[in-house]
């Protein structure tokens, strides 16, 4: 396994990848993060493509299939999809979720404004669950 070859046992716990330990390494060193992304992004997209082919070739293909791709634009994967939906949250909400890690992780990301400008649908998730569900239902109606 590539992770074990590169980092040894320090990123494993109980036989599984310890994401926190791996995160400490890669988010502290852009070179290591780049290496990990080059390892993971092609594998993730290959699995996505296989899943889409499986759905399309099944006896009752769905009218709509959805993928969550957190680094869609950063990995230049947007052209693989028919439509892009961007859901953002205000900084205060993201700070609550990510804590001290927010700045170090967001500094390498495309801005929300840039993502929204490129998206087919966009929503700022600062309201109720019902409002979010209403937005999602509208997107589903538009795409089907």
Z-matrix of the N, CA and C atoms (Angstrom, degrees):
N
C 1 1.447
C 2 1.527 1 109.09
N 3 1.304 2 115.79 1 136.12
C 4 1.464 3 121.46 2 -174.69
C 5 1.525 4 112.23 3 -62.75
N 6 1.324 5 117.89 4 -38.33
C 7 1.465 6 120.02 5 -179.94
C 8 1.525 7 111.34 6 -63.57
N 9 1.309 8 117.20 7 -43.08
C 10 1.459 9 120.83 8 -179.73
C 11 1.535 10 110.38 9 -66.85
N 12 1.327 11 116.59 10 -38.14
C 13 1.461 12 119.77 11 178.54
C 14 1.522 13 111.54 12 -64.05
N 15 1.319 14 116.10 13 -37.77
C 16 1.465 15 119.88 14 -176.23
C 17 1.529 16 112.52 15 -83.11
N 18 1.336 17 117.01 16 -41.37
C 19 1.464 18 120.07 17 -171.42
C 20 1.522 19 114.58 18 -115.37
N 21 1.308 20 117.65 19 -6.77
C 22 1.454 21 120.07 20 -178.45
C 23 1.518 22 111.70 21 70.65
N 24 1.312 23 115.92 22 -156.22
C 25 1.461 24 121.19 23 -176.05
C 26 1.524 25 113.82 24 -77.72
N 27 1.316 26 118.08 25 -8.93
C 28 1.471 27 119.64 26 -175.00
C 29 1.523 28 114.10 27 -66.36
N 30 1.327 29 118.06 28 -14.91
C 31 1.471 30 119.37 29 178.18
C 32 1.532 31 111.26 30 -107.77
N 33 1.320 32 116.05 31 18.71
C 34 1.461 33 120.55 32 178.73
C 35 1.522 34 109.95 33 -124.79
N 36 1.316 35 115.12 34 146.02
C 37 1.461 36 122.38 35 173.99
C 38 1.515 37 107.43 36 -143.41
N 39 1.302 38 116.01 37 124.86
C 40 1.464 39 121.68 38 179.46
C 41 1.530 40 111.86 39 55.80
N 42 1.328 41 115.39 40 38.32
C 43 1.458 42 120.60 41 176.38
C 44 1.522 43 115.36 42 79.50
N 45 1.305 44 117.66 43 1.29
C 46 1.472 45 121.53 44 -179.06
C 47 1.518 46 109.81 45 -120.06
N 48 1.329 47 115.47 46 158.53
C 49 1.459 48 119.60 47 177.52
C 50 1.525 49 108.56 48 -65.88
N 51 1.308 50 115.38 49 129.39
C 52 1.460 51 122.02 50 174.49
C 53 1.525 52 106.53 51 -90.75
N 54 1.321 53 115.82 52 99.34
C 55 1.461 54 121.11 53 -173.67
C 56 1.517 55 112.41 54 -61.69
N 57 1.325 56 117.22 55 -34.78
C 58 1.466 57 119.99 56 179.36
C 59 1.528 58 110.29 57 -65.20
N 60 1.328 59 116.87 58 -44.92
C 61 1.470 60 120.63 59 179.25
C 62 1.530 61 110.77 60 -64.40
N 63 1.314 62 116.84 61 -42.22
C 64 1.456 63 120.82 62 178.05
C 65 1.524 64 110.24 63 -64.35
N 66 1.331 65 116.71 64 -42.53
C 67 1.460 66 121.26 65 178.82
C 68 1.513 67 112.68 66 -60.09
N 69 1.338 68 116.86 67 -39.38
C 70 1.465 69 119.93 68 177.99
C 71 1.520 70 111.06 69 -59.45
N 72 1.299 71 116.71 70 -37.66
C 73 1.467 72 120.70 71 -179.23
C 74 1.523 73 110.88 72 -73.20
N 75 1.320 74 116.51 73 -53.51
C 76 1.465 75 119.07 74 -170.38
C 77 1.521 76 113.48 75 -76.19
N 78 1.335 77 118.53 76 -30.45
C 79 1.456 78 118.12 77 179.87
C 80 1.523 79 112.09 78 -81.24
N 81 1.325 80 116.92 79 -9.33
C 82 1.458 81 121.19 80 175.48
C 83 1.529 82 111.45 81 -93.37
N 84 1.336 83 117.43 82 -8.99
C 85 1.457 84 120.75 83 -174.46
C 86 1.532 85 108.95 84 -145.39
N 87 1.316 86 115.77 85 109.00
C 88 1.469 87 120.12 86 -177.47
C 89 1.527 88 113.00 87 -59.08
N 90 1.299 89 116.85 88 -32.84
C 91 1.465 90 120.06 89 178.48
C 92 1.514 91 111.16 90 -64.63
N 93 1.321 92 116.19 91 -41.64
C 94 1.467 93 120.33 92 178.56
C 95 1.525 94 110.44 93 -68.57
N 96 1.322 95 116.76 94 -38.52
C 97 1.458 96 120.22 95 177.61
C 98 1.526 97 110.16 96 -63.60
N 99 1.328 98 116.58 97 -42.47
C 100 1.463 99 120.12 98 177.73
C 101 1.520 100 111.36 99 -61.26
N 102 1.328 101 116.11 100 -42.08
C 103 1.465 102 119.89 101 178.36
C 104 1.527 103 110.25 102 -60.63
N 105 1.333 104 116.58 103 -46.49
C 106 1.461 105 120.36 104 -178.94
C 107 1.527 106 111.27 105 -63.62
N 108 1.312 107 117.12 106 -42.17
C 109 1.465 108 120.21 107 179.29
C 110 1.525 109 111.24 108 -64.68
N 111 1.320 110 118.12 109 -38.68
C 112 1.466 111 120.26 110 177.47
C 113 1.521 112 111.16 111 -65.75
N 114 1.308 113 116.42 112 -29.71
C 115 1.456 114 121.04 113 176.49
C 116 1.528 115 110.97 114 -74.20
N 117 1.324 116 116.18 115 -45.97
C 118 1.463 117 120.56 116 -171.24
C 119 1.525 118 115.47 117 -83.68
N 120 1.311 119 117.89 118 -43.64
C 121 1.470 120 119.65 119 -172.64
C 122 1.529 121 113.52 120 -56.33
N 123 1.315 122 119.87 121 -47.30
C 124 1.475 123 118.39 122 178.42
C 125 1.536 124 112.19 123 -62.58
N 126 1.319 125 117.43 124 -36.56
C 127 1.467 126 120.53 125 179.03
C 128 1.522 127 111.29 126 -67.48
N 129 1.308 128 116.39 127 -42.04
C 130 1.465 129 119.82 128 179.11
C 131 1.521 130 110.22 129 -64.23
N 132 1.314 131 117.21 130 -44.30
C 133 1.463 132 119.49 131 -179.01
C 134 1.529 133 110.74 132 -67.90
N 135 1.308 134 118.65 133 -35.20
C 136 1.473 135 120.68 134 176.79
C 137 1.521 136 110.40 135 -63.46
N 138 1.317 137 117.18 136 -41.37
C 139 1.477 138 120.26 137 177.62
C 140 1.522 139 110.75 138 -65.77
N 141 1.322 140 115.96 139 -38.37
C 142 1.463 141 120.04 140 177.78
C 143 1.521 142 110.71 141 -62.97
N 144 1.314 143 116.53 142 -45.85
C 145 1.464 144 120.67 143 179.32
C 146 1.525 145 111.17 144 -62.42
N 147 1.320 146 117.91 145 -42.40
C 148 1.471 147 121.29 146 178.88
C 149 1.526 148 110.41 147 -63.16
N 150 1.311 149 116.59 148 -41.38
C 151 1.471 150 121.00 149 178.35
C 152 1.529 151 110.43 150 -63.03
N 153 1.324 152 117.25 151 -44.32
C 154 1.467 153 120.46 152 179.43
C 155 1.529 154 111.26 153 -63.90
N 156 1.328 155 117.32 154 -40.80
C 157 1.464 156 120.52 155 177.68
C 158 1.524 157 110.99 156 -64.42
N 159 1.317 158 116.29 157 -39.64
C 160 1.466 159 120.53 158 177.75
C 161 1.524 160 110.67 159 -62.55
N 162 1.315 161 117.04 160 -43.93
C 163 1.464 162 120.37 161 178.06
C 164 1.522 163 111.60 162 -62.88
N 165 1.318 164 116.16 163 -46.34
C 166 1.464 165 121.02 164 -177.06
C 167 1.521 166 111.96 165 -65.35
N 168 1.323 167 116.84 166 -31.98
C 169 1.461 168 120.60 167 -177.65
C 170 1.512 169 114.03 168 -89.63
N 171 1.318 170 116.99 169 -1.10
C 172 1.464 171 120.63 170 -178.53
C 173 1.510 172 112.49 171 -75.29
N 174 1.317 173 116.93 172 171.85
C 175 1.465 174 121.10 173 -177.16
C 176 1.525 175 113.22 174 -67.38
N 177 1.319 176 117.87 175 -25.96
C 178 1.466 177 121.25 176 -178.60
C 179 1.527 178 109.00 177 -139.37
N 180 1.350 179 117.15 178 76.41
C 181 1.468 180 119.21 179 -176.08
C 182 1.528 181 111.18 180 -61.72
N 183 1.316 182 117.63 181 140.00
C 184 1.465 183 120.35 182 -179.40
C 185 1.525 184 111.29 183 -70.94
N 186 1.324 185 115.00 184 155.14
C 187 1.456 186 120.49 185 176.69
C 188 1.526 187 110.99 186 -72.98
N 189 1.325 188 115.80 187 -22.10
C 190 1.454 189 120.89 188 -175.94
C 191 1.522 190 109.28 189 -148.56
N 192 1.304 191 116.50 190 134.14
C 193 1.465 192 122.21 191 173.84
C 194 1.525 193 107.32 192 -125.26
N 195 1.317 194 116.45 193 138.48
C 196 1.466 195 121.77 194 -174.18
C 197 1.520 196 109.75 195 -121.37
N 198 1.330 197 115.37 196 135.04
C 199 1.467 198 122.78 197 173.51
C 200 1.516 199 108.68 198 -120.95
N 201 1.318 200 116.24 199 139.77
C 202 1.459 201 120.54 200 170.65
C 203 1.519 202 107.05 201 -98.06
N 204 1.329 203 116.40 202 121.52
C 205 1.460 204 121.32 203 -178.49
C 206 1.525 205 107.43 204 -130.71
N 207 1.331 206 117.55 205 93.10
C 208 1.468 207 120.04 206 -175.75
C 209 1.528 208 114.29 207 -58.32
N 210 1.306 209 119.16 208 -34.31
C 211 1.462 210 122.59 209 -178.56
C 212 1.525 211 111.19 210 -109.98
N 213 1.312 212 116.13 211 40.77
C 214 1.462 213 121.35 212 -174.96
C 215 1.529 214 111.88 213 -54.86
N 216 1.316 215 116.94 214 -56.51
C 217 1.458 216 119.94 215 -177.66
C 218 1.526 217 111.38 216 -72.25
N 219 1.328 218 117.18 217 -38.57
C 220 1.455 219 120.71 218 -179.29
C 221 1.534 220 112.04 219 -63.67
N 222 1.332 221 116.68 220 -28.47
C 223 1.468 222 120.28 221 178.15
C 224 1.530 223 112.02 222 -96.81
N 225 1.334 224 116.30 223 6.67
C 226 1.469 225 122.57 224 178.80
C 227 1.524 226 111.66 225 54.57
N 228 1.326 227 116.02 226 43.29
C 229 1.469 228 121.53 227 -177.80
C 230 1.519 229 113.73 228 -105.45
N 231 1.299 230 117.98 229 0.20
C 232 1.461 231 121.01 230 -173.60
C 233 1.523 232 113.85 231 -60.89
N 234 1.316 233 118.61 232 -29.84
C 235 1.464 234 120.59 233 -178.00
C 236 1.526 235 113.16 234 -72.37
N 237 1.304 236 117.74 235 -8.45
C 238 1.463 237 121.82 236 178.16
C 239 1.528 238 112.07 237 -80.51
N 240 1.314 239 116.83 238 -5.21
C 241 1.461 240 120.93 239 -174.08
C 242 1.522 241 110.70 240 -122.28
N 243 1.320 242 115.52 241 151.26
C 244 1.460 243 120.96 242 179.98
C 245 1.524 244 112.22 243 -74.59
N 246 1.321 245 117.23 244 -30.68
C 247 1.460 246 122.03 245 -179.89
C 248 1.518 247 108.57 246 -150.01
N 249 1.326 248 114.68 247 152.21
C 250 1.467 249 120.79 248 178.31
C 251 1.518 250 108.62 249 -122.23
N 252 1.330 251 114.11 250 131.15
C 253 1.456 252 122.07 251 175.43
C 254 1.520 253 107.01 252 -114.63
N 255 1.315 254 116.64 253 123.55
C 256 1.464 255 121.39 254 178.04
C 257 1.521 256 108.02 255 -108.11
N 258 1.326 257 115.40 256 126.62
C 259 1.460 258 121.62 257 173.33
C 260 1.517 259 106.62 258 -117.79
N 261 1.314 260 116.29 259 119.54
C 262 1.452 261 121.53 260 179.93
C 263 1.526 262 109.41 261 -113.80
N 264 1.304 263 115.38 262 172.82
C 265 1.462 264 121.75 263 174.57
C 266 1.525 265 107.59 264 -139.40
N 267 1.317 266 117.22 265 148.79
C 268 1.470 267 119.46 266 177.91
C 269 1.531 268 111.02 267 -60.18
N 270 1.292 269 115.35 268 155.60
C 271 1.473 270 121.64 269 -177.20
C 272 1.532 271 112.01 270 -53.43
N 273 1.323 272 117.54 271 -41.57
C 274 1.471 273 120.28 272 -178.07
C 275 1.529 274 111.07 273 -58.41
N 276 1.312 275 116.10 274 -40.17
C 277 1.469 276 120.61 275 179.93
C 278 1.527 277 109.57 276 -69.83
N 279 1.329 278 116.77 277 -42.55
C 280 1.465 279 119.94 278 178.80
C 281 1.528 280 110.91 279 -63.69
N 282 1.334 281 117.15 280 -36.99
C 283 1.471 282 120.72 281 177.85
C 284 1.520 283 110.84 282 -62.72
N 285 1.318 284 116.35 283 -40.75
C 286 1.459 285 120.27 284 178.88
C 287 1.527 286 110.24 285 -61.56
N 288 1.313 287 117.01 286 -39.40
C 289 1.464 288 121.49 287 -178.10
C 290 1.521 289 112.57 288 -76.20
N 291 1.333 290 117.64 289 -42.41
C 292 1.465 291 120.85 290 -171.88
C 293 1.525 292 113.45 291 -99.31
N 294 1.304 293 117.80 292 -18.64
C 295 1.455 294 120.19 293 -179.83
C 296 1.516 295 112.35 294 63.14
N 297 1.319 296 115.16 295 -138.82
C 298 1.466 297 121.49 296 -176.39
C 299 1.512 298 113.45 297 -65.65
N 300 1.326 299 117.53 298 -17.75
C 301 1.462 300 120.74 299 -176.57
C 302 1.523 301 112.88 300 -79.18
N 303 1.322 302 118.59 301 -10.43
C 304 1.463 303 121.37 302 -171.82
C 305 1.525 304 112.29 303 -56.04
N 306 1.315 305 118.20 304 -54.53
C 307 1.466 306 120.01 305 -174.94
C 308 1.516 307 112.52 306 -62.51
N 309 1.329 308 117.46 307 -44.11
C 310 1.464 309 119.54 308 -177.64
C 311 1.520 310 111.68 309 -65.21
N 312 1.321 311 117.53 310 -29.32
C 313 1.459 312 119.71 311 -179.10
C 314 1.525 313 111.93 312 -88.28
N 315 1.319 314 117.26 313 -35.09
C 316 1.464 315 119.62 314 -176.74
C 317 1.517 316 113.56 315 -78.80
N 318 1.319 317 117.76 316 -22.01
C 319 1.462 318 119.37 317 -174.90
C 320 1.529 319 112.87 318 -61.68
N 321 1.304 320 117.81 319 -22.42
C 322 1.467 321 120.60 320 -178.85
C 323 1.523 322 112.28 321 -97.06
N 324 1.335 323 117.07 322 -0.87
C 325 1.462 324 120.96 323 -176.18
C 326 1.520 325 111.86 324 -94.53
N 327 1.300 326 115.16 325 154.71
C 328 1.451 327 121.91 326 171.48
C 329 1.533 328 107.76 327 -64.15
N 330 1.306 329 117.66 328 146.71
C 331 1.465 330 120.02 329 -179.87
C 332 1.523 331 110.83 330 -68.94
N 333 1.326 332 115.30 331 155.10
C 334 1.463 333 119.98 332 176.63
C 335 1.524 334 110.54 333 -57.49
N 336 1.327 335 116.65 334 -41.60
C 337 1.467 336 120.05 335 -178.73
C 338 1.527 337 110.97 336 -60.40
N 339 1.327 338 116.98 337 -41.32
C 340 1.467 339 120.25 338 178.90
C 341 1.524 340 111.38 339 -67.45
N 342 1.335 341 117.01 340 -40.46
C 343 1.467 342 120.29 341 178.07
C 344 1.521 343 110.39 342 -63.62
N 345 1.320 344 116.41 343 -44.62
C 346 1.468 345 120.80 344 -179.72
C 347 1.524 346 110.56 345 -61.39
N 348 1.319 347 116.68 346 -39.65
C 349 1.470 348 120.70 347 179.91
C 350 1.530 349 111.73 348 -62.76
N 351 1.317 350 117.23 349 -32.08
C 352 1.459 351 121.44 350 -179.06
C 353 1.528 352 113.70 351 -87.78
N 354 1.317 353 117.33 352 -19.02
C 355 1.459 354 121.78 353 -172.95
C 356 1.524 355 112.79 354 -76.51
N 357 1.323 356 114.15 355 156.00
C 358 1.463 357 119.97 356 173.54
C 359 1.527 358 111.04 357 -81.96
N 360 1.328 359 116.47 358 -30.31
C 361 1.458 360 123.67 359 178.27
C 362 1.520 361 107.29 360 -140.28
N 363 1.327 362 116.97 361 143.64
C 364 1.466 363 119.44 362 179.06
C 365 1.519 364 109.73 363 -145.51
N 366 1.329 365 114.07 364 148.23
C 367 1.458 366 120.96 365 -178.95
C 368 1.519 367 109.00 366 -147.52
N 369 1.329 368 116.26 367 133.30
C 370 1.458 369 121.63 368 173.42
C 371 1.520 370 106.82 369 -96.19
N 372 1.306 371 115.58 370 113.04
C 373 1.462 372 122.21 371 -173.20
C 374 1.529 373 110.48 372 -84.31
N 375 1.322 374 115.42 373 78.39
C 376 1.462 375 120.68 374 179.01
C 377 1.523 376 111.66 375 -126.46
N 378 1.322 377 116.39 376 12.39
C 379 1.458 378 120.71 377 -178.45
C 380 1.514 379 111.59 378 -115.05
N 381 1.305 380 114.06 379 -148.50
C 382 1.462 381 120.16 380 -177.02
C 383 1.528 382 111.00 381 -85.75
N 384 1.305 383 114.66 382 165.48
C 385 1.470 384 120.45 383 175.32
C 386 1.539 385 109.00 384 -61.62
N 387 1.309 386 116.92 385 -37.65
C 388 1.466 387 120.65 386 -179.94
C 389 1.529 388 111.00 387 -62.30
N 390 1.328 389 117.08 388 -39.85
C 391 1.464 390 120.27 389 178.35
C 392 1.532 391 111.05 390 -65.22
N 393 1.312 392 116.05 391 -41.06
C 394 1.462 393 119.87 392 177.08
C 395 1.526 394 110.46 393 -63.24
N 396 1.318 395 116.85 394 -45.59
C 397 1.465 396 120.70 395 179.33
C 398 1.519 397 111.50 396 -62.12
N 399 1.327 398 117.49 397 -35.67
C 400 1.468 399 121.89 398 176.91
C 401 1.532 400 110.19 399 -64.58
N 402 1.331 401 116.50 400 -43.11
C 403 1.462 402 120.68 401 176.82
C 404 1.527 403 110.65 402 -60.88
N 405 1.331 404 116.64 403 -48.47
C 406 1.463 405 120.86 404 -179.11
C 407 1.524 406 110.42 405 -60.40
N 408 1.313 407 117.38 406 -43.27
C 409 1.468 408 120.64 407 179.15
C 410 1.531 409 110.51 408 -60.78
N 411 1.319 410 117.24 409 -38.56
C 412 1.465 411 120.76 410 177.74
C 413 1.524 412 111.65 411 -64.94
N 414 1.319 413 116.57 412 -40.57
C 415 1.458 414 120.41 413 178.13
C 416 1.522 415 109.98 414 -64.05
N 417 1.336 416 116.53 415 -44.96
C 418 1.465 417 120.55 416 179.34
C 419 1.520 418 110.25 417 -59.88
N 420 1.321 419 117.05 418 -43.62
C 421 1.485 420 120.19 419 178.56
C 422 1.528 421 110.14 420 -61.39
N 423 1.304 422 116.91 421 -43.71
C 424 1.469 423 120.55 422 -178.49
C 425 1.529 424 112.01 423 -64.82
N 426 1.321 425 116.62 424 -35.60
C 427 1.473 426 119.99 425 -175.60
C 428 1.522 427 113.99 426 -88.39
N 429 1.317 428 117.12 427 -13.08
C 430 1.458 429 118.91 428 179.21
C 431 1.504 430 109.55 429 -114.09
